[in-house]
Amino acid sequence: MFVIGACVSVLYIVSNRKTDREIALAVETDGTPVTLLGTGASFPAPLYEKWFSEYNRIHPEVQINYQALGSGAGIKQFQQGLVNFAASDSAMTDAEIASVKDGVVMLPLTAGCVVLAYNLPGGPAELRLSRQAYTAIFLGKITHWDDPAIRQVNPGMRLPHTKIVVISKSDASGTTFVFTSHLSTISAAWRDGPGAGTSVNFPVGVAAKGTLGVTALIQRTPGAIGYVEYGYAKQTGVAMAVLENKSGRFVSPDLSSGASALSSIKLPSDLRAWLPDPPGADAYPIVTYTWLLCHRRYADPKVAAAFRSVISYCSTQGQTYSAELGYIPLPAEVIKAVAKALQQIR
């Protein structure tokens, strides 16, 4: 079981038989012991744990220590030169990039849906929420689960008169950025009020630290609703709302609807792209890439070589673990773009 905030540095016994891909990776790292330090987003942490432990199984000489402290903390420590890499669900801004003396390469290594997880005893197993309804819930304008705006899109469903408890993240979070950017795009009231950012003053509710903290608080709070990453919700079994998308259709969060949303955008040359309200009849409305933040130049060539090898593994073989953990496998064109960008790391 993965614990947020714990370091991933587990050693495995390596089989004597290696695939051609493993042999190629061995040439890249050259068997020299090296440790890579990273921190940042909790959104992709379960997938990172899998990647890093599997890579370490193949290459026990490379240890990768990653602490999931949140996107904001990751970017800050990366800017300060305290880590070799960071991870964020919100791509760095031009101003943030300019502050990093060794340069920045941002690599979208995975993607996923941000879902509205809820706990409603006595309510429907599949709850629909319109764009107007879920925005009003987080603005504090809808306060009970049997509100007419919720009943209207859930005809025939039993909705108890339970008070809604909004749960948000207390830490600087890329997931918060993704969710509030979506709300700002679809609601003038949200855009002109709380706005978008990694840290936002939500008008109502309570806050918890990290994705695990939010998920746990939802599970033990009747009437709760909060935003979490799809993989966490799937693994914990928490209920997820079916949301109205830009086309006016109600779409369940899953890998198919997430992939449909990603297909609507082509990454620019710097690989930064946001999807605040993707078009398409089958597109889930809240989807994001999540980025690994790397330096262009590393003082230690062993670190640079090991890092290129790790990223090559994550963007190719590592993608086979995405779906089982609730992440959207990278499209082929994105994998090619990552391979090209990887050449910038020296």
Secondary structure in CASP SS format (residue, H / E / C, confidence):
PFRMAT SS
TARGET T0000
AUTHOR 0000-0000-0000
METHOD secondary structure of the structure
MODEL  1
M C 1.00
F C 1.00
V C 1.00
I C 1.00
G C 1.00
A C 1.00
C C 1.00
V C 1.00
S C 1.00
V C 1.00
L C 1.00
Y C 1.00
I C 1.00
V C 1.00
S C 1.00
N C 1.00
R C 1.00
K C 1.00
T C 1.00
D H 1.00
R H 1.00
E H 1.00
I H 1.00
A H 1.00
L H 1.00
A H 1.00
V H 1.00
E H 1.00
T H 1.00
D C 1.00
G C 1.00
T C 1.00
P C 1.00
V E 1.00
T E 1.00
L E 1.00
L E 1.00
G E 1.00
T E 1.00
G E 1.00
A C 1.00
S C 1.00
F C 1.00
P C 1.00
A H 1.00
P H 1.00
L H 1.00
Y H 1.00
E H 1.00
K H 1.00
W H 1.00
F H 1.00
S H 1.00
E H 1.00
Y H 1.00
N H 1.00
R H 1.00
I H 1.00
H C 1.00
P C 1.00
E C 1.00
V E 1.00
Q E 1.00
I E 1.00
N E 1.00
Y E 1.00
Q E 1.00
A C 1.00
L C 1.00
G C 1.00
S H 1.00
G H 1.00
A H 1.00
G H 1.00
I H 1.00
K H 1.00
Q H 1.00
F H 1.00
Q H 1.00
Q C 1.00
G C 1.00
L C 1.00
V C 1.00
N C 1.00
F E 1.00
A E 1.00
A E 1.00
S E 1.00
D C 1.00
S C 1.00
A C 1.00
M C 1.00
T C 1.00
D H 1.00
A H 1.00
E H 1.00
I H 1.00
A H 1.00
S C 1.00
V C 1.00
K C 1.00
D C 1.00
G C 1.00
V C 1.00
V E 1.00
M E 1.00
L E 1.00
P E 1.00
L E 1.00
T E 1.00
A E 1.00
G E 1.00
C E 1.00
V E 1.00
V E 1.00
L E 1.00
A E 1.00
Y E 1.00
N C 1.00
L C 1.00
P C 1.00
G C 1.00
G C 1.00
P C 1.00
A C 1.00
E C 1.00
L C 1.00
R E 1.00
L E 1.00
S C 1.00
R H 1.00
Q H 1.00
A H 1.00
Y H 1.00
T H 1.00
A H 1.00
I H 1.00
F H 1.00
L H 1.00
G C 1.00
K C 1.00
I C 1.00
T C 1.00
H E 1.00
W C 1.00
D C 1.00
D C 1.00
P H 1.00
A H 1.00
I H 1.00
R H 1.00
Q H 1.00
V C 1.00
N C 1.00
P C 1.00
G C 1.00
M C 1.00
R C 1.00
L C 1.00
P C 1.00
H C 1.00
T C 1.00
K E 1.00
I C 1.00
V E 1.00
V E 1.00
I E 1.00
S E 1.00
K E 1.00
S C 1.00
D C 1.00
A C 1.00
S C 1.00
G H 1.00
T H 1.00
T H 1.00
F H 1.00
V H 1.00
F H 1.00
T H 1.00
S H 1.00
H H 1.00
L H 1.00
S H 1.00
T H 1.00
I H 1.00
S C 1.00
A H 1.00
A H 1.00
W H 1.00
R H 1.00
D C 1.00
G C 1.00
P C 1.00
G C 1.00
A C 1.00
G C 1.00
T C 1.00
S C 1.00
V C 1.00
N C 1.00
F C 1.00
P C 1.00
V C 1.00
G C 1.00
V E 1.00
A E 1.00
A E 1.00
K C 1.00
G H 1.00
T H 1.00
L H 1.00
G H 1.00
V H 1.00
T H 1.00
A H 1.00
L H 1.00
I H 1.00
Q H 1.00
R C 1.00
T C 1.00
P C 1.00
G C 1.00
A E 1.00
I E 1.00
G E 1.00
Y E 1.00
V E 1.00
E E 1.00
Y H 1.00
G H 1.00
Y H 1.00
A H 1.00
K H 1.00
Q H 1.00
T H 1.00
G C 1.00
V C 1.00
A E 1.00
M E 1.00
A C 1.00
V E 1.00
L E 1.00
E E 1.00
N C 1.00
K C 1.00
S C 1.00
G C 1.00
R C 1.00
F E 1.00
V E 1.00
S C 1.00
P C 1.00
D C 1.00
L H 1.00
S H 1.00
S H 1.00
G H 1.00
A H 1.00
S H 1.00
A H 1.00
L H 1.00
S C 1.00
S C 1.00
I C 1.00
K C 1.00
L C 1.00
P C 1.00
S C 1.00
D C 1.00
L C 1.00
R C 1.00
A C 1.00
W C 1.00
L C 1.00
P C 1.00
D C 1.00
P C 1.00
P C 1.00
G C 1.00
A C 1.00
D C 1.00
A C 1.00
Y C 1.00
P C 1.00
I C 1.00
V E 1.00
T E 1.00
Y E 1.00
T E 1.00
W E 1.00
L E 1.00
L E 1.00
C E 1.00
H C 1.00
R C 1.00
R C 1.00
Y C 1.00
A C 1.00
D C 1.00
P H 1.00
K H 1.00
V H 1.00
A H 1.00
A H 1.00
A H 1.00
F H 1.00
R H 1.00
S H 1.00
V H 1.00
I H 1.00
S H 1.00
Y H 1.00
C H 1.00
S H 1.00
T C 1.00
Q H 1.00
G H 1.00
Q H 1.00
T H 1.00
Y H 1.00
S C 1.00
A H 1.00
E H 1.00
L H 1.00
G C 1.00
Y C 1.00
I E 1.00
P C 1.00
L C 1.00
P C 1.00
A H 1.00
E H 1.00
V H 1.00
I H 1.00
K H 1.00
A H 1.00
V H 1.00
A H 1.00
K H 1.00
A H 1.00
L H 1.00
Q C 1.00
Q C 1.00
I C 1.00
R C 1.00
END
